[in-house]
Amino acid sequence: MYKYKIETYVDQKWNENLLKNKAGNFFQSSDYLCSHSENSFPVFVCIFDESDNLVGQLGILIIKTTVLYSGNLLRSILHILSKLTTRGIWLFGPIIHSENSEKRLQILE
């Protein structure tokens, strides 16, 4: 019923769609998500209905885990392992573009 698209780059249309929703905010904008360090990158998730209308958006920031403490030997080993480890965070989302509570739950699923 719903389709999704996952991207690491979006155009200004992402922000324009956020502004159409009263729940849209700066923390879900591409400007905020793309402004972080080289140790992170954004992921943008768009949900579409059967008519290809945008019904949901979620911006996620993927952060590469870093080790900030321990001895030199342990730090070098953990640094190698941290390249394999990442975590995702998001603030104030997802943004659902429907007022119908039943559809909102379906989109979240």
N, C-alpha and C positions, 0 to 999 in steps of 0.2 A: 504494500500500500504506500509506504513512504520510501524514498530513496535518499541517499546521502552522498556527499562529496567531501573528501578530506584533502586540503591543500596546505602548502607551506607558504604560499604567496597569494594575496588577493589584491584587487584594485580598489579604488575609492568607493565602488558600489557597496562594498562590505559595510563601510561606515554610514553610507546613505541609508541602507536598510536598517541599521541599528537605530538611527534617528527617527525612523517611522514608528518605533515602539517606545512607550513611556518607560519600559524597564531597561532600554538600551543605555549604556553608560561608557565612560572613558576607558574603564578597565577591560572592556571587551573590544575596544577599537583596534584597528590594525596599527594605528600610530603608537599606541601604548605597547602592544605585544611585540612590535618590531624594534622597539627602542632599547632593548636589553643588551647585555654583554655577549661576547663571543661564546660564552659557556651556556647559551640557551638559544632556542629558536621557537618561533610560533607555529602552531597548527590550527587551522581554521576548519571547522566542521559546519557544513550547511545541510539542512534537511529540507527536502522538497516533497510536495504532495504529488498525486497521480497526474495533475495538470502542469507539473514543473513550476508551481508557485513556491517561493521560499516561505517555509513555515517555521523554521528554527535556525538559530545560529549559536555556536559556542566557540570561543577562542581559548586555546589552551597554550600555556607556555611550558615547553619541555626544557628542563634544566639538567645539565650534566652534573652528576654528583662530584664534589671535590672533597679532598681530605685536608683539614686545616690544622691537624695536630699529630703527634706521635714522633718517634725517632726516625732518622733518615732512612734506614733499611725498611721499616714498616711503612713509612710514607711512600717510598718508591713502589712497593708491592701494591699498596692500596691505590696508588695513582693509576697503575695499570688496570686494576679491577674497576676503578671508577669510570674508566672509558667505556665499560660495558654496562654501566648502571646509569639510568636516567629516571627522572620523575616528572610527572606532569602536574601543573597547578592551574587553577582558574579562579577568577574573582567575579562574583555577581553574574552568574549565568547558570544555565543556558537562557537565551532570549527566545521566547516562543511567540510567534506572530499570529496567535489565534486567541479569541476571547472565549471560545467554547471549551468548557472544562473537560469534556469527554475527549475532544481532539487533543487538548493539551497533554493529557495523560498518555494518549496513543503516541504522540510525538516524543515524549520523554522515554517511552519504552524503546 
